[in-house]
Amino acid sequence: MSVRPPLRDDLATFARLTGWGYFPIAFVGRLPFAMMIVGILTVVTTVRGSVAEAGFAAAAAGLGTAVLGPLMGSLADRFSQRVVLIAFGVASIASAVLLLTLLMLLAPIALVVAIAFVAGGTTPQVAPFSRSRLVVLAGTARTEATRTRAMSAVMSYESVMDEASFMLGPVLVGVLTALIAPWAPLAVGALITATVITAFALHPTGAAVPRVAETHSGARVRAFSAEIATLTLAMVLVGTVFGSILTALIQFLTVRGAGEQTGILYGAMSAGAIIAAVSIAALPRGFTLLMSWAAFAALALAGAIGLTVASDVLGAAVALFVSGCGIGAVLVALFSLGAQAAPPGRSTTVMTTLQSGIVVGQALATAGGGVLSQARGASAGFLIVVMAIIALLGLAAFYRARFRSTTKRASTG
């Protein structure tokens, strides 16, 4: 059974097409999105002195991402990534400035929440745009085996970058708030949008993604199907895992007098996800994407069960690491299946939709899981994680039965 070459070799191949400068731009461009919700939560809490109001504003920002994210992708598929990234970037900067102004003027919370919705929805989502670009480049490989391997490398790389950005984003918010002021994270996010995201928009790879009209002579191409809907639901469940673990973990550590260590301990899950995302590129070629979905979801389930019975911080850290290894590989598989299922010229729409599914699941789980964990304890919150992963396994079985023809060609390489 042959094993693929290391991920770095595949990335070196991509670098010959994109230039090495693409990778730092595509990574730093993710940070405004990774900082946005935590930044809004921090500045509203500090200025208005209300965690409840800050929670409403942060939830509105997440909802805006879920509602406007797919629209952003759809517009990019019709009018080009460059146009949409620049237009949404301008709107994002304007909404951040307006939000900070309203907070300084002590405007009504309803108005603050409304602008937070716009700020969340207009923050450019560089991750799905980058996935779409690299997927197109992966499709230029000469042989089916090479194309499949390249696709796997793309999804592994992008998942690693996502995890790294979402680890670094909240840290940057904390550092900027402590060293400068609570408004600094949103200001820095706006600066990155104006510079780095603009550079990402204008990068030559932006012209590589074909528009709908360029692939079907202007005919209307539906971006959504039952298959895409199933994958999006799976992403909602993944987001539920993230949100439920975070809220339950806060409760778990708070009762042990170590609530401030939540971010550090949560990093064990992110570390597992990063390791899995890198390692999945080395799986044997006969190991299909659907097999990865099911097998690694089972691994995540084992970690989640471990969380329900963990009695100390070390045990929780080990269980989080195992869960992260499982869920990180599942993300790679789901994004890869989404890329294969995307109709010609609609890859950006599909990628932003899948990304938004994670945000929706995380927002719902954060709200519901927080209440449950506070009322019934951390074990109850971790039980939501277990149920979400069981549902994810059931969805894998449904996907195999319903979309068998797709799974036959859905190999990780």
SULCORZI-V883557 format. One line per field, one symbol per residue. psi: psi as a letter, one per 40 degrees, with the letter a starting at -180 (. if undefined). burial: 1 if it has 9 or more other ideal C-beta (glycine too) atoms within 8 Angstrom, else 0. Layout:
psi: ???
burial: ???
This chain:
psi: hiiiiiddddddddddddidedddddddedddddeddddddddddddefhdddddddddddddddddeddddddddddeiddddddddddddddddddddddddefiidddddddddddddehhgdddddddddddddeeididdddddddddddddddddddddedddddddddddddcidedddddddddddcddddddeidededhiiddedffeihhhdiidddddddddddddddddddddddddddddeeffdeedddddddddddddddddddeeiidehiddddddddddddddddddddeheiddddddddddddddddddddddddddddehiheedddddddddddddddddddddddddddddeidddddddddddddddddddddddddfdddddegie.
burial: 00010010011011100100011011111111111111111111111100001111111111111111110111111001111111011011101111110110000010111111111111111111111111111100100001111111111111111111111111111001100001111111110111011111101011001011101100001010001111111111111111111111111111000000110011111111111111111010101111011101111111111111010010111111111111111111111111111100111111111111111111111111110110000111111111011111101111110110011001111
